[in-house]
Amino acid sequence: MSRPSMTRAPRSRTLDTGTPDTCTPDTRTPDTRTPDTCTPDTRTPANRLPVVAYVVKMFPRFSETFIVNEILELERRGQELVIYSLKTPPPGPRHDTVARVKARVVYLPQSPWRAVAPIATAHFALLRRSPGRYLGTLGYVLERASWPAFKRFLQAGVLVRDAGPREVRHLHAHFATSATQVSMLAARLSGVTYSFTAHAKDIYLDRLDVDHLRAKLLEASFAVTVSDYNLRHLERICGREAAGRVVRIYNGIDIDRFRGVGEAREPGSVLCIGRLVEKKGIADLLEACALLLRRGADFRVRVVGEGPLREPLETRARELGLAGRVHFTGALPQEQVASDLRRAAVFALPCIVAADGNRDGLPTVILEAMASGTPVISTRVTGVPEMVQDGVTGVVVEPNQPEALAAALERILTDPALAARMGAQARRAVEEKFQLRANAGELHRLILQVVARDHRAVLLAAEADRSPGPDREPAAGMAVPGEARHA
């Protein structure tokens, strides 16, 4: 399916805003390395890729391994990155993969009242340099009459001021909420291009501001979402023009980190991994386990993860008589998760749509289970059926149906040969559709296309300025990258 083109005024090649007075409002880094300075990278090899900035709400975040994986793959491909985080992560365990990230991490000011000087310096510099662009962006923000929007505007100014000496050429945000809003405002302030990836909560909550989401899509060079289900949803709520800029690229995983096909499994072992929140459906898993207990089934369940529902879930497990059968481990590092996945007889994640509309998009942990050769039981929610083929790589049941979930668990736990066949098929499915190198590589290609077209647009505009003429064609604008909506 061809994608509509879009034309823009030519933009500047980099966030050229002069040397900032302050570079890292919060100098703490996620892996306790010495924080970076403001010195721009002076390397100038002919094949150096343009610098790309990742904008995220918080880096690192324990549950967002897919972002770390994507960053690592882009760095493996030679892409220089800088990461802008809107929030500083709390102390706590971190996956070993975070330490492999080479990109500098810059924490934008969370509280404007504690960073008045760097914010004022950044914004006055932007106002002096481009008053029209600055005042236009400020007017747009003030029209929203929202303190959160104004706070994102303040953060965007600091980002732009910091990114100039780093020669950032493109911004890519994860999740279509605050990080994308900062990226959109930074693009307005600087002229640099931006894109974003839409996942789940950011496009499904009942209180979603659809008009604002549509504006983000229309202003972005392109957007990515992680499932065909999401793509159809965006088209339904935002319209074809805005959704026409969206490309479906599945999350990918490093399959070499997950092995287990043909390995011995612990009989009766059920593994569930996820944040302890409503949308994961863990309450339904407990009800299903109670049904199995009454039927005399032999099973044990490990629930790996942390979250606000841990205490009520543990209480419910005791009420159902499952205290000796269900164990809540808390959050575990990825290497331990990989080990658990290799031993489990079945992986269960009975996702549901939460009361506020929140739901999963494409749970990465399901891909990790499949790559480990573990059969998966999940539900018909959003992109899950695009990963798990019912009866082939696992079992897909309707959400909020503990009886169906119990039957699926019993079916796989009592038939090891079936479980082994499903696990082998699951591994093959991941190898075919969900490899990190291929999928992150497609995103990288789209980003580089945008930067290349933007560069050509700037050159054409400069040539037009040097050689004006009444018969001259206008400078070419930027087109949406890619020929098709499915990557």
Secondary structure, 3 states (H helix, E strand, C coil): CCCCCCCCCCCCCCCCCCCCCCCCCECCCCCCCCCCCCCCCCCCCCCCCCEEEEEEEECCCCCCHHHHHHHHHHHHCCCCEEEEEEECCCCCCCCHHHHHCCCEEEECCCCHHHCHHHHHHHHHHHHHHCHHHHHHHHHHHHHHCCHHHHHHHHHHHHHHHHHCCCCEEEEEEECCCHHHHHHHHHHHHHCCEEEEEECCHHHHCCCCCHHHHHHHHHHCCEEEECCHHHHHHHHHHHCHHHHCCEEECCCCECHHHCCCCCCCCCCCEEEEECCCCHHHCHHHHHHHHHHHHHCCCCCEEEEEECCCCHHHHHHHHHHCCCCCCEEEEECCCHHHHHHHHHHCCEEEECCCCCCCCCCCCCCHHHHHHHHCCCCEEEECCCCHHHHCCECCCEEEECCCCHHHHHHHHHHHHCCHHHHHHHHHHHHHHHHHHCEHHHHHHHHHHHHHHHHHHHHHHHHHHHHHHHCCCCCCCCCCCCCCCCCCCEC
